[in-house]
């Protein structure tokens, strides 16, 4: 199985600019692997911003512009 995409990071300012809070999210204390397996799928594009990890698969340009 191919390796899933990495989790990228956004600053809080970048997150506010793209209105990151409208995407599904979970706490950084949660399991990334578990969320991919159970809910999002292995190819989900995940971005960490502040204390949450967001699934931005519906707008991949956010993931690709992140650090």
C-alpha positions as CSV (number, residue, x, y, z in Angstrom):
1,X,0.0,0.0,0.0
2,X,1.4,3.5,-0.9
3,X,2.4,5.8,2.0
4,X,-0.4,8.3,2.8
5,X,0.2,12.0,2.3
6,X,1.9,13.8,5.2
7,X,0.1,16.2,7.5
8,X,1.1,19.8,6.5
9,X,1.1,22.9,8.8
10,X,-0.6,26.2,8.5
11,X,-0.1,29.2,10.7
12,X,-3.2,30.6,12.5
13,X,-3.1,33.6,10.2
14,X,-3.1,31.4,7.1
15,X,-5.9,29.3,8.6
16,X,-8.0,32.4,9.2
17,X,-7.4,33.6,5.6
18,X,-8.7,30.3,4.1
19,X,-11.5,30.0,6.7
20,X,-10.1,26.6,7.9
21,X,-12.8,26.2,10.5
22,X,-15.4,25.1,7.9
23,X,-13.6,21.8,7.3
24,X,-14.0,18.6,9.3
25,X,-11.5,18.4,12.1
26,X,-10.2,16.6,15.2
27,X,-7.8,17.4,18.0
28,X,-4.1,17.0,17.6
29,X,-4.2,14.6,20.5
30,X,-6.2,12.2,18.3
31,X,-4.8,9.5,16.1
32,X,-4.1,10.5,12.6
33,X,-3.9,6.9,11.5
34,X,-7.1,6.0,13.2
35,X,-9.0,9.0,11.6
36,X,-7.7,8.0,8.2
37,X,-8.6,4.4,8.6
38,X,-12.1,4.9,10.1
39,X,-13.3,8.2,8.5
40,X,-11.3,10.0,5.9
41,X,-9.4,7.4,3.9
42,X,-5.7,6.9,3.3
43,X,-5.4,9.6,0.7
44,X,-7.0,12.4,2.8
45,X,-5.2,15.7,2.7
46,X,-4.7,16.8,6.4
47,X,-3.5,20.1,7.6
48,X,-2.6,21.1,11.2
49,X,-3.6,24.5,12.3
50,X,-3.3,25.4,16.0
51,X,-4.7,22.6,18.2
52,X,-6.7,20.9,15.4
53,X,-6.1,18.8,12.3
54,X,-8.4,19.6,9.4
55,X,-9.4,17.4,6.4
56,X,-9.0,19.8,3.4
57,X,-9.4,17.1,0.7
58,X,-12.3,19.1,-0.8
59,X,-9.9,22.0,-1.5
60,X,-6.5,20.5,-2.3
61,X,-4.9,23.9,-3.1
62,X,-4.9,24.6,0.7
63,X,-2.9,21.4,1.4
64,X,-0.5,22.1,-1.5
65,X,0.1,25.7,-0.4
66,X,0.9,24.7,3.2
67,X,4.5,24.3,4.4
